[in-house]
């Protein structure tokens, strides 16, 4: 039976692949496809053609190459034609439709961005095309600043070098949400390769660059809380790496515009390189990616080391611990520090008027909830992904003031001129926090300990289980179904008190009672909350072939900074027990 199904799959993929041998595709593509068809090993053929790369709610992301399940100019072309069709339908009375298009440092980034620009222009839509690579948040800013109806950024964020992607934005500068996401998907699914208008109307393509950089940098300064503390510590020694990406010029300029004067860059990683040759993976979540920065930081006796990912929306921070050694802060610690500083210092400076709100994602540490509650600042929870934080800003902007929001995966947004996570603004703000700490005889690490002592210790570990290809997608689906149908009663020796199922929008308590979850949409996420404060969240990634488990354990026995190491080791033991209970 298995062999029969496998032969059916191969035949299906061969039929799809043969369509790519038509004159609609260039010679290079046809040769790649023919080589897959001729190969006796059908693995690459299956992975490249077993499905069409899905244009999802976040756009596209996939491995580059020929095939319907790969990122290439034809898949990008069909996506853009569908997006253009939807924009024209969504704004039927506008004659001056416009979009913003950008890209980062990834291989084929410029090719794909120009392909996108050409197709939009061929459909009568004006295109503001960035002259070269730019940060994702600047694309979001430009959409709002120019009054464009939509935008596209060609990026795969922090994925490995084999990937590229396509982020679709709407007129508010946020990645698209309902009903536009589903409307765009419907239009994209209608498009055939012969429907795509590849020939540009060059009169409708305007190249933008330096002036937009200036306007964006001026807006980033709105995230500053206290310039005086920066000026008193302008010689704070900062080492920065763009990880071969789009932050290489903008972020040092932003830091200087805030008043920092002692900035050093990692020269090897200032080189634009889509192969990311100095790192295994250009992901701030991987400690290895910070090695060169820490090496330079040690040589210069720097105060902190910071980095941005290739599209400069995420940041990573390394500071010195109580032994003077480099300590890489995780995304939850970074986010927690942002929340604490913004609230504490805006409060101290009389900048809180009572109508402010902040946002975190449901998988981010609950310590932030305690910080907000104690200081009487409204905190909203939303789904993973910055489009949901942007949705909260949009929903509340007429009556409340947004002052910050973030997630555990190294993303934060400290002001509202952008509607996506923003590494340039966040890096400037974390350097301000380091300056404030220095002004008060502390390091960032000391500040972190201060927060734990006031609000309680927690440790968060994200476990990524990678499952590639069609078989992997099937495994992930089966895992979610099993957890949904057979939820755990205990985790790490603690009873589960609450189960939240965001697909059903239903909360189930330990006594069997149920209640409705108030969220703007459903999502394939499960959460379990235990009586000892443990929280576990599980969700399939929307952009990568993996299922993610977010674990958080707490410890109320931390009474001094010296207790941190013991609490952390105890938490590791607890997290191993959680993994065992989850079958990982």
Secondary structure, DSSP 8 states (H G I E B T S, - for coil): -HHHHHHHHHHHHHHHHHHTTSTTS-HHHHHHHHHHHH-S--HHHHHHHSS----BTTBEEEEBSSSTTSBSHHHHHHHHHHHHHHHHHHTTT-SS-EEEEEE-SSTTHHHHHHHHHHHHHHTT-EEEEESS---HHHHHHHHHHHT-SEEEEE--TTS-TTEEEEEEEETTSSB--TTHHHHHHHHHHH--GGG---S--GGGEEEE-HHHHHHHHHHHGGG-S-HHHHHHTTT--EEEE-TTSTTTTHHHHHHHHHT---EEE-GGGSS--TT-TTSSS--TTSGGGGHHHHHHHHHHT-SEEEEE-TTSSBEEEEEE-TTS-EEE--HHHHHHHHHHHHHHHHHHTT---S-EEEEEETTS-THHHHHHHHTT-EEEEE-SSHHHHHHHHHHHTTTSEEEEEEETTTEEE-SSS-SS--HHHHHHHHHHHHHHHHHTT--HHHHHHHHHHHH-EEEEEEEEEE--HHHHHHHHHHHHHHHHHS--SEETTEEEEEEEETTTTEEEETTS-EEE---SS--SEEEEEETTS-EEEEEE-SSSSEEEEEEEEEETT--SGGGHHHHHHHHHHHHHHHHHHTT-
